[in-house]
Amino acid sequence: MFTLTAAAAARIRQSAIEGGMADLALRVAARQESDGSITYGMGFDEPGEGERPSLQAEGVTVLIAGSSRPLLQDTQLDFVELNPGEFSFIFVPQASEASGAAGCGNCSSAGCGSRGSGC
């Protein structure tokens, strides 16, 4: 199951308010690259016709496309301080047989924090 930490949810809610997007859901996506790495993305969006939220957590509605679900299974989105004063969202695969290493991703949504890789 995809999860959010309290820190990530708080920053997402704050960004949504600051950007005038408080009524929108957070869309999260993942794509596996040819070298096996996973690229993550997120942004505020409205649900598509007939689309249901994938998750309601910490006051955040999350949308995940079917094609991204296997890559986001057992992944946690966190918001951390990488260096003093440098904050970023990171995607962290949780320990399971399918994933053994921590992952990082880019924030692709305007106003959602540092756009660094988080690595």
C-alpha positions in Angstrom: 0.0 0.0 0.0 1.2 3.5 -0.8 1.5 5.7 2.3 2.3 9.3 3.3 4.2 10.4 6.4 2.6 13.1 8.5 5.4 15.5 7.4 4.7 14.8 3.7 1.0 15.3 4.2 1.4 18.5 6.1 3.7 20.0 3.3 1.3 18.8 0.6 -1.7 20.4 2.4 0.3 23.6 2.9 1.4 23.7 -0.8 -2.2 23.1 -2.0 -3.4 26.1 0.1 -0.5 28.4 -0.9 -1.1 27.5 -4.6 -4.9 27.9 -4.5 -5.3 24.2 -5.2 -6.8 23.1 -1.9 -9.7 21.4 -3.7 -7.5 19.3 -5.9 -6.1 15.8 -5.2 -2.5 14.8 -5.3 -1.7 12.7 -8.3 1.3 10.4 -7.9 2.9 8.5 -10.7 5.9 6.2 -11.2 7.7 4.9 -14.3 10.4 2.3 -14.6 13.3 3.4 -16.8 15.2 1.2 -19.2 18.1 0.9 -16.6 15.7 -0.4 -14.0 15.5 2.8 -11.9 12.1 4.3 -11.1 11.2 7.9 -11.8 8.5 9.4 -9.5 6.3 12.4 -10.1 3.5 14.2 -8.4 1.2 17.2 -8.9 -2.2 18.5 -8.0 -5.0 17.3 -10.3 -8.7 16.7 -10.5 -9.9 13.1 -10.7 -10.7 11.9 -14.2 -14.2 10.9 -15.2 -15.1 7.9 -13.1 -11.8 7.9 -11.3 -11.8 7.2 -7.6 -9.2 8.2 -5.1 -6.6 5.6 -4.4 -6.0 6.8 -0.9 -7.3 9.2 1.7 -4.5 9.8 4.3 -3.7 12.6 6.7 -6.2 14.9 5.0 -4.8 14.3 1.5 -6.6 12.7 -1.3 -4.2 10.7 -3.5 -4.8 9.6 -7.1 -2.6 6.8 -8.6 -3.1 5.6 -12.1 -3.4 1.8 -12.5 -0.1 1.6 -14.5 1.8 3.2 -11.6 0.2 1.1 -8.8 2.6 -1.9 -9.0 5.6 0.5 -8.8 4.2 2.4 -5.9 3.1 -0.6 -3.9 4.7 -0.6 -0.5 6.2 2.9 -1.1 6.1 5.7 1.4 6.2 9.4 0.4 8.1 11.5 3.0 9.2 15.1 3.3 12.7 15.4 4.9 15.5 17.8 5.5 18.4 16.6 3.4 20.8 19.3 4.4 20.3 22.2 6.8 17.5 24.3 5.2 17.2 22.0 2.2 13.9 20.1 2.2 12.6 17.6 -0.4 10.0 15.0 -1.0 11.4 11.5 -1.2 9.8 8.2 -2.3 11.0 5.3 -0.1 10.2 1.7 -1.1 9.5 -0.2 2.1 11.3 -3.4 2.9 9.8 -6.3 1.0 11.0 -9.0 -1.3 10.2 -6.8 -4.4 12.2 -3.8 -3.1 15.4 -3.6 -1.2 16.7 -0.1 -1.7 15.5 3.4 -0.8 14.3 5.4 -3.8 14.3 9.1 -4.5 12.1 11.2 -6.8 11.4 14.6 -8.1 8.6 16.8 -7.0 6.9 17.8 -10.3 4.2 20.0 -8.8 4.6 23.8 -8.6 4.9 24.9 -5.0 5.3 21.5 -3.4 8.8 22.1 -2.0 12.3 21.5 -3.3 12.5 20.1 -6.8 15.8 18.4 -6.1 16.1 14.6 -6.5 16.1 13.9 -2.8 19.1 11.7 -3.2 
